[in-house]
Amino acid sequence: MTFWVANWLRAFGLTVAIELAVAVPLLAAAERSLGRRAGAVIAANLATHPLVWFLFPGLAFGRWTQFGLSEAWAVLAEIAVYRLVWPAMRPSRAALVSVAANAASCLVGLLLMK
């Protein structure tokens, strides 16, 4: 396994752990099943994290533009996943869940980079 993949797996595991801790309780209003809530959070991260990790850093923009674009992608795509899983969920609720989970994982990531 290359160091790129190993580093991604560590980052992905940490991201999923943090986002599960934040998003699963916030999704309780939409879904009673803990497993279904956790599964949706993991699916949302599988849909977003590889691009955040591998695609956005290679874009021909400055570091902060890459960062902003990747975080916007993660939030918007995860909102879409939550709305696909729970069509009756209000967009504002999906946005709250996505923004809170991504803010937490982003903050931890930034703190660990120091």
C-alpha positions in Angstrom: 0.0 0.0 0.0 1.4 3.4 -0.9 1.8 6.1 1.6 -0.9 8.2 -0.2 -3.5 5.5 0.4 -2.3 4.8 3.9 -2.5 8.5 4.8 -5.9 8.7 3.2 -7.2 5.7 5.1 -6.1 7.3 8.4 -7.7 10.6 7.5 -10.8 8.9 6.3 -11.1 6.8 9.5 -10.7 9.9 11.7 -13.2 11.9 9.6 -15.8 9.2 9.7 -15.4 8.8 13.5 -15.8 12.5 14.1 -18.7 12.9 11.7 -20.5 9.9 13.1 -20.2 11.4 16.6 -21.7 14.7 15.3 -24.2 13.7 12.6 -25.8 10.5 14.0 -27.4 12.3 16.9 -28.5 15.2 14.7 -30.1 12.8 12.3 -32.3 11.2 15.0 -35.2 13.4 14.1 -35.2 12.0 10.6 -34.5 8.3 11.4 -35.0 6.1 14.4 -32.6 3.4 13.3 -29.1 4.1 14.6 -27.6 1.7 11.9 -29.4 3.6 9.1 -28.2 6.9 10.4 -24.6 5.7 10.7 -24.8 4.1 7.3 -25.9 7.3 5.7 -23.1 9.2 7.3 -20.5 6.7 6.1 -22.0 6.7 2.6 -21.9 10.5 2.5 -18.2 10.4 3.5 -17.4 7.7 0.9 -19.0 10.0 -1.7 -17.0 13.1 -0.7 -13.8 12.3 1.1 -11.8 10.7 -1.8 -12.3 13.8 -3.9 -11.4 16.1 -1.0 -8.2 14.1 -0.4 -7.1 13.3 -3.9 -8.7 15.7 -6.4 -9.0 19.1 -4.8 -5.3 19.4 -3.7 -4.3 18.9 -7.4 -6.3 21.8 -8.7 -4.4 24.8 -10.1 -5.6 27.1 -7.4 -4.0 28.4 -4.2 -4.1 26.4 -1.0 -7.0 28.3 0.6 -9.0 28.2 -2.6 -8.5 24.4 -2.8 -9.5 24.1 0.8 -12.6 26.3 0.4 -13.7 24.4 -2.7 -13.2 21.0 -1.2 -15.1 21.9 2.0 -18.0 23.4 -0.1 -18.1 20.2 -2.1 -18.2 18.0 1.0 -21.0 20.0 2.6 -23.1 20.3 -0.6 -22.6 16.6 -1.6 -23.4 15.4 1.9 -26.6 17.5 2.0 -27.6 15.8 -1.3 -26.9 12.3 0.2 -29.0 13.1 3.3 -31.8 14.4 1.1 -31.6 11.3 -1.1 -31.8 9.0 1.9 -34.5 11.0 3.6 -36.5 12.9 1.0 -38.8 14.4 3.6 -35.9 15.9 5.5 -36.0 19.7 5.3 -33.0 21.1 3.4 -32.2 23.3 6.4 -31.9 20.2 8.6 -29.7 18.4 6.1 -27.5 21.5 5.9 -27.3 21.8 9.7 -26.1 18.1 9.9 -23.6 18.5 7.1 -22.2 21.8 8.2 -21.8 20.7 11.8 -20.2 17.4 11.0 -17.8 18.9 8.4 -16.9 21.8 10.7 -16.0 19.4 13.5 -13.9 17.1 11.2 -12.3 20.1 9.5 -11.3 21.7 12.8 -9.8 18.5 14.1 -7.9 18.1 10.9 -6.5 21.6 11.0 -5.5 21.2 14.6 -3.7 17.9 13.8 -1.8 19.6 11.0 -0.1 22.0 13.4 
